Amino acid sequence: SAEIGLGFWAFTLLTESRDVVLATAGLWVTIYWGSFTVGRVVAGVLAPKLGEMRLTLYGLFISLIGLVFFTLQMGGPGGVYGLALIGLGFAPTFPALLSTTSERVAKAHVTNLIGMQISAAGMGLVVMPLSLGLLVSNVGLDVLAHVFLAMTASVLLLLISMRKR
C-alpha cells in the first residue's frame, strides 16, 4: 500500500502542498517509478547472494532514509530526491515477502496464504488511495508523507521482530 499510495499521491503532494513546479514534480514521480523498476531488477540479481529477507530489510531501511528526506523536505524542492531512494528501497519488499512465505508458514498452507497475500495487495491498491484521499480531505496533504513514513517503519519493525524469533 505504501509503494502504490506514494506513487499515486506524490505528484499531488508536491504540486499542491509543497509548491513544486509541475514539470519538476512530474519528473521526480517518474524517477520514483523508474528507481522502483531498477530496484526490482537489482533485487533479482542480489537476492541469491543476500537472501530475500536481508534484501527486504535493507530495502526498507533505504526507503526509510528516503522517506525522512521526503517528509522533512530535505534534498531538492519539496524533498524530491528522497523519492529515488524510496522507490529503490520499496522495490524488493513485495516479491521477497511472497517468495519467503514458505519459510514462515506450514507447507500445507503456503498456496492459500500466497493467494491471500495477492488478494490483500489488490485490496491495498483499491483501499489505500481511497483511504488516503479521505484522510487528506479531513487533515490536509501534508499528513501523507508522515503516513508513509509510519507505515514503512511499522513494516520494518515487524519484520525485525519476526526475524528475531
TORKOL-4160 file (C-alpha; in steps of 0.2 Angstrom, whole numbers, padded with zeros to 4 digits, m for minus):
165
<pt num="1" X="0000" Y="0000" Z="0000"/>
<pt num="2" X="0014" Y="0012" Z="0004"/>
<pt num="3" X="0023" Y="0009" Z="m0013"/>
<pt num="4" X="0007" Y="0012" Z="m0023"/>
<pt num="5" X="0000" Y="0025" Z="m0012"/>
<pt num="6" X="0016" Y="0036" Z="m0013"/>
<pt num="7" X="0016" Y="0034" Z="m0032"/>
<pt num="8" X="m0002" Y="0039" Z="m0033"/>
<pt num="9" X="m0001" Y="0054" Z="m0021"/>
<pt num="10" X="0017" Y="0061" Z="m0023"/>
<pt num="11" X="0013" Y="0072" Z="m0038"/>
<pt num="12" X="m0002" Y="0080" Z="m0029"/>
<pt num="13" X="0008" Y="0082" Z="m0013"/>
<pt num="14" X="0022" Y="0090" Z="m0022"/>
<pt num="15" X="0012" Y="0102" Z="m0033"/>
<pt num="16" X="m0002" Y="0107" Z="m0021"/>
<pt num="17" X="0006" Y="0107" Z="m0004"/>
<pt num="18" X="0024" Y="0110" Z="m0007"/>
<pt num="19" X="0023" Y="0122" Z="m0022"/>
<pt num="20" X="0035" Y="0111" Z="m0033"/>
<pt num="21" X="0034" Y="0116" Z="m0051"/>
<pt num="22" X="0023" Y="0104" Z="m0061"/>
<pt num="23" X="0037" Y="0098" Z="m0073"/>
<pt num="24" X="0049" Y="0095" Z="m0058"/>
<pt num="25" X="0036" Y="0085" Z="m0049"/>
<pt num="26" X="0032" Y="0075" Z="m0064"/>
<pt num="27" X="0050" Y="0071" Z="m0067"/>
<pt num="28" X="0053" Y="0066" Z="m0049"/>
<pt num="29" X="0037" Y="0055" Z="m0048"/>
<pt num="30" X="0044" Y="0047" Z="m0064"/>
<pt num="31" X="0061" Y="0044" Z="m0056"/>
<pt num="32" X="0052" Y="0036" Z="m0041"/>
<pt num="33" X="0044" Y="0023" Z="m0053"/>
<pt num="34" X="0060" Y="0021" Z="m0063"/>
<pt num="35" X="0070" Y="0018" Z="m0047"/>
<pt num="36" X="0057" Y="0006" Z="m0041"/>
<pt num="37" X="0059" Y="m0004" Z="m0058"/>
<pt num="38" X="0078" Y="m0003" Z="m0057"/>
<pt num="39" X="0077" Y="m0009" Z="m0039"/>
<pt num="40" X="0066" Y="m0024" Z="m0044"/>
<pt num="41" X="0079" Y="m0029" Z="m0057"/>
<pt num="42" X="0094" Y="m0026" Z="m0045"/>
<pt num="43" X="0085" Y="m0036" Z="m0031"/>
<pt num="44" X="0083" Y="m0051" Z="m0043"/>
<pt num="45" X="0101" Y="m0051" Z="m0045"/>
<pt num="46" X="0106" Y="m0048" Z="m0027"/>
<pt num="47" X="0093" Y="m0060" Z="m0019"/>
<pt num="48" X="0103" Y="m0076" Z="m0021"/>
<pt num="49" X="0118" Y="m0068" Z="m0013"/>
<pt num="50" X="0110" Y="m0058" Z="0001"/>
<pt num="51" X="0094" Y="m0068" Z="0004"/>
<pt num="52" X="0077" Y="m0062" Z="0002"/>
<pt num="53" X="0074" Y="m0057" Z="0020"/>
<pt num="54" X="0090" Y="m0047" Z="0022"/>
<pt num="55" X="0087" Y="m0039" Z="0005"/>
<pt num="56" X="0069" Y="m0034" Z="0011"/>
<pt num="57" X="0076" Y="m0027" Z="0027"/>
<pt num="58" X="0090" Y="m0017" Z="0018"/>
<pt num="59" X="0077" Y="m0010" Z="0006"/>
<pt num="60" X="0065" Y="m0005" Z="0019"/>
<pt num="61" X="0079" Y="0004" Z="0028"/>
<pt num="62" X="0084" Y="0013" Z="0012"/>
<pt num="63" X="0066" Y="0018" Z="0009"/>
<pt num="64" X="0065" Y="0025" Z="0027"/>
<pt num="65" X="0080" Y="0036" Z="0024"/>
<pt num="66" X="0071" Y="0042" Z="0008"/>
<pt num="67" X="0055" Y="0045" Z="0017"/>
<pt num="68" X="0064" Y="0055" Z="0031"/>
<pt num="69" X="0071" Y="0066" Z="0017"/>
<pt num="70" X="0054" Y="0067" Z="0008"/>
<pt num="71" X="0045" Y="0070" Z="0025"/>
<pt num="72" X="0057" Y="0084" Z="0031"/>
<pt num="73" X="0058" Y="0091" Z="0013"/>
<pt num="74" X="0077" Y="0089" Z="0013"/>
<pt num="75" X="0086" Y="0087" Z="m0004"/>
<pt num="76" X="0078" Y="0096" Z="m0019"/>
<pt num="77" X="0062" Y="0105" Z="m0019"/>
<pt num="78" X="0050" Y="0098" Z="m0008"/>
<pt num="79" X="0061" Y="0083" Z="m0003"/>
<pt num="80" X="0060" Y="0076" Z="m0021"/>
<pt num="81" X="0077" Y="0067" Z="m0020"/>
<pt num="82" X="0071" Y="0056" Z="m0007"/>
<pt num="83" X="0058" Y="0049" Z="m0020"/>
<pt num="84" X="0073" Y="0040" Z="m0029"/>
<pt num="85" X="0078" Y="0031" Z="m0013"/>
<pt num="86" X="0060" Y="0027" Z="m0008"/>
<pt num="87" X="0057" Y="0018" Z="m0025"/>
<pt num="88" X="0073" Y="0009" Z="m0024"/>
<pt num="89" X="0070" Y="0003" Z="m0006"/>
<pt num="90" X="0052" Y="m0002" Z="m0009"/>
<pt num="91" X="0057" Y="m0012" Z="m0024"/>
<pt num="92" X="0062" Y="m0029" Z="m0016"/>
<pt num="93" X="0049" Y="m0029" Z="m0002"/>
<pt num="94" X="0033" Y="m0037" Z="m0010"/>
<pt num="95" X="0041" Y="m0050" Z="m0021"/>
<pt num="96" X="0053" Y="m0055" Z="m0007"/>
<pt num="97" X="0040" Y="m0057" Z="0006"/>
<pt num="98" X="0029" Y="m0068" Z="m0006"/>
<pt num="99" X="0044" Y="m0079" Z="m0011"/>
<pt num="100" X="0048" Y="m0082" Z="0008"/>
<pt num="101" X="0031" Y="m0087" Z="0013"/>
<pt num="102" X="0036" Y="m0105" Z="0014"/>
<pt num="103" X="0049" Y="m0101" Z="0027"/>
<pt num="104" X="0036" Y="m0093" Z="0039"/>
<pt num="105" X="0021" Y="m0105" Z="0037"/>
<pt num="106" X="0017" Y="m0124" Z="0037"/>
<pt num="107" X="0019" Y="m0131" Z="0019"/>
<pt num="108" X="0001" Y="m0136" Z="0019"/>
<pt num="109" X="m0004" Y="m0118" Z="0020"/>
<pt num="110" X="0008" Y="m0109" Z="0008"/>
<pt num="111" X="m0003" Y="m0109" Z="m0008"/>
<pt num="112" X="m0018" Y="m0102" Z="0002"/>
<pt num="113" X="m0008" Y="m0089" Z="0010"/>
<pt num="114" X="0001" Y="m0083" Z="m0006"/>
<pt num="115" X="m0017" Y="m0081" Z="m0013"/>
<pt num="116" X="m0022" Y="m0071" Z="0002"/>
<pt num="117" X="m0007" Y="m0060" Z="0000"/>
<pt num="118" X="m0010" Y="m0057" Z="m0018"/>
<pt num="119" X="m0029" Y="m0053" Z="m0013"/>
<pt num="120" X="m0023" Y="m0041" Z="0001"/>
<pt num="121" X="m0011" Y="m0032" Z="m0011"/>
<pt num="122" X="m0026" Y="m0030" Z="m0023"/>
<pt num="123" X="m0036" Y="m0023" Z="m0009"/>
<pt num="124" X="m0022" Y="m0012" Z="m0004"/>
<pt num="125" X="m0022" Y="m0005" Z="m0022"/>
<pt num="126" X="m0040" Y="0000" Z="m0020"/>
<pt num="127" X="m0042" Y="0004" Z="m0002"/>
<pt num="128" X="m0026" Y="0013" Z="0002"/>
<pt num="129" X="m0028" Y="0028" Z="m0011"/>
<pt num="130" X="m0046" Y="0030" Z="m0006"/>
<pt num="131" X="m0042" Y="0030" Z="0012"/>
<pt num="132" X="m0028" Y="0042" Z="0010"/>
<pt num="133" X="m0040" Y="0053" Z="0000"/>
<pt num="134" X="m0052" Y="0053" Z="0014"/>
<pt num="135" X="m0038" Y="0057" Z="0026"/>
<pt num="136" X="m0032" Y="0071" Z="0015"/>
<pt num="137" X="m0049" Y="0079" Z="0014"/>
<pt num="138" X="m0050" Y="0080" Z="0033"/>
<pt num="139" X="m0032" Y="0083" Z="0038"/>
<pt num="140" X="m0023" Y="0090" Z="0023"/>
<pt num="141" X="m0010" Y="0084" Z="0011"/>
<pt num="142" X="0005" Y="0087" Z="0022"/>
<pt num="143" X="0000" Y="0071" Z="0033"/>
<pt num="144" X="0003" Y="0059" Z="0018"/>
<pt num="145" X="0022" Y="0059" Z="0020"/>
<pt num="146" X="0020" Y="0055" Z="0038"/>
<pt num="147" X="0008" Y="0041" Z="0035"/>
<pt num="148" X="0020" Y="0033" Z="0023"/>
<pt num="149" X="0035" Y="0035" Z="0035"/>
<pt num="150" X="0024" Y="0027" Z="0049"/>
<pt num="151" X="0018" Y="0013" Z="0038"/>
<pt num="152" X="0036" Y="0009" Z="0032"/>
<pt num="153" X="0044" Y="0010" Z="0049"/>
<pt num="154" X="0030" Y="m0002" Z="0056"/>
<pt num="155" X="0033" Y="m0015" Z="0042"/>
<pt num="156" X="0052" Y="m0014" Z="0046"/>
<pt num="157" X="0050" Y="m0016" Z="0064"/>
<pt num="158" X="0038" Y="m0030" Z="0062"/>
<pt num="159" X="0050" Y="m0039" Z="0050"/>
<pt num="160" X="0064" Y="m0036" Z="0063"/>
<pt num="161" X="0054" Y="m0043" Z="0077"/>
<pt num="162" X="0049" Y="m0058" Z="0066"/>
<pt num="163" X="0067" Y="m0062" Z="0061"/>
<pt num="164" X="0072" Y="m0062" Z="0080"/>
<pt num="165" X="0060" Y="m0076" Z="0083"/>
